[in-house]
Amino acid sequence: MKHAIMVMGYGQEANVLQKTIDILDDSDINFYIHWDKRWPLPKLTSHYSKIELVSKRVAVKWGSFTQVEAERQLMMAVGSSYDYIHLISAMDIPLMTVDYFKQYFTDEVYIGFSNPEGFEDRLKGYYPNRVDFRKHKLTFKACRLFNRFLKINRLKDNTNFQVHKGPQWFSIKGKYVSELINYDLSIFKHSCFPDEEYVQSILGRFDIGDYSKDDNAQAVRYIDWHRGGPYVFTEEDIPELKQLVNTDYAFARKVKEPSIVDKVMLATE
């Protein structure tokens, strides 16, 4: 089976991503990379995988519609010819050897779903498209108060639309790419944190309503939100990560030191 790994990244260096490519370098696995418009394109190499840098780049602002725009540019570059597509960040590392990775995926989707109750306001209100809400918290609070005061509800005319929520990162069969690309994205524009509703809401038919399982684990991602936002794995966590290799986690997030990838994965191969 053919896999496309879509990467969202930024910064001056892509050392962790290069290590990920090294581990999953295979003629059946290709990489499509969206690098934030504000940073120079990274230089990445492989022996067997194709590496494509998305030409139409977006300046991605945390919590805004720009994250959905970047995802869509990746999917447009990938198309629907792959058996599976996977969305990761440039600071995700693989927890599967290449052979295990290629044999693991059999389900239709690996999407994390969490309880959407109370999160409808993210899409009901009106927010600027290109504001980093992490850096402009007062702007976010002002917008939220504005929406509540005026009782803005952009969902009222979308009676057939149901909000579903979960983590941004996912793995799905490639046949669903065209559905995500062709969907009318107007409801996600001028919303806040739409990256956590975008794929989940469009493919909401796969939400079985059981939110007892960790939503990141549903997406076969190992992400720790208890020790950080999310937690950044360090050298001290290598034994923990090594125990998860070739289990039910395809990727771990997040890692800043590329040497960790070698110490977790290379001894496994």
Rosetta blueprint (number, residue, H / E / L):
1 M L
2 K L
3 H E
4 A E
5 I E
6 M E
7 V E
8 M E
9 G E
10 Y L
11 G L
12 Q L
13 E L
14 A L
15 N H
16 V H
17 L H
18 Q H
19 K H
20 T H
21 I H
22 D H
23 I H
24 L L
25 D L
26 D E
27 S L
28 D L
29 I E
30 N E
31 F E
32 Y E
33 I E
34 H E
35 W E
36 D L
37 K L
38 R L
39 W L
40 P L
41 L L
42 P L
43 K L
44 L L
45 T L
46 S L
47 H L
48 Y L
49 S L
50 K L
51 I E
52 E E
53 L E
54 V L
55 S L
56 K L
57 R L
58 V L
59 A L
60 V L
61 K L
62 W L
63 G L
64 S L
65 F L
66 T H
67 Q H
68 V H
69 E H
70 A H
71 E H
72 R H
73 Q H
74 L H
75 M H
76 M H
77 A H
78 V H
79 G L
80 S L
81 S L
82 Y L
83 D L
84 Y E
85 I E
86 H E
87 L E
88 I E
89 S E
90 A L
91 M L
92 D E
93 I E
94 P E
95 L L
96 M L
97 T L
98 V H
99 D H
100 Y H
101 F H
102 K H
103 Q H
104 Y H
105 F L
106 T L
107 D L
108 E L
109 V E
110 Y E
111 I L
112 G L
113 F L
114 S E
115 N L
116 P L
117 E L
118 G L
119 F L
120 E L
121 D H
122 R H
123 L H
124 K H
125 G L
126 Y L
127 Y L
128 P L
129 N L
130 R L
131 V L
132 D L
133 F L
134 R L
135 K L
136 H L
137 K H
138 L H
139 T H
140 F H
141 K H
142 A H
143 C H
144 R H
145 L H
146 F H
147 N H
148 R H
149 F H
150 L H
151 K L
152 I L
153 N L
154 R L
155 L L
156 K L
157 D L
158 N L
159 T L
160 N L
161 F L
162 Q L
163 V L
164 H L
165 K E
166 G L
167 P L
168 Q L
169 W L
170 F E
171 S E
172 I E
173 K E
174 G H
175 K H
176 Y H
177 V H
178 S H
179 E H
180 L H
181 I H
182 N H
183 Y L
184 D L
185 L H
186 S H
187 I H
188 F L
189 K L
190 H L
191 S L
192 C L
193 F L
194 P H
195 D H
196 E H
197 E L
198 Y H
199 V H
200 Q H
201 S H
202 I H
203 L L
204 G H
205 R H
206 F H
207 D L
208 I L
209 G L
210 D L
211 Y L
212 S L
213 K L
214 D L
215 D H
216 N H
217 A H
218 Q H
219 A L
220 V L
221 R E
222 Y E
223 I E
224 D L
225 W L
226 H L
227 R L
228 G L
229 G L
230 P L
231 Y L
232 V L
233 F E
234 T L
235 E H
236 E H
237 D H
238 I H
239 P H
240 E H
241 L H
242 K H
243 Q L
244 L L
245 V L
246 N L
247 T L
248 D L
249 Y L
250 A L
251 F E
252 A E
253 R E
254 K L
255 V E
256 K L
257 E L
258 P L
259 S H
260 I H
261 V H
262 D H
263 K H
264 V H
265 M H
266 L H
267 A L
268 T L
269 E L
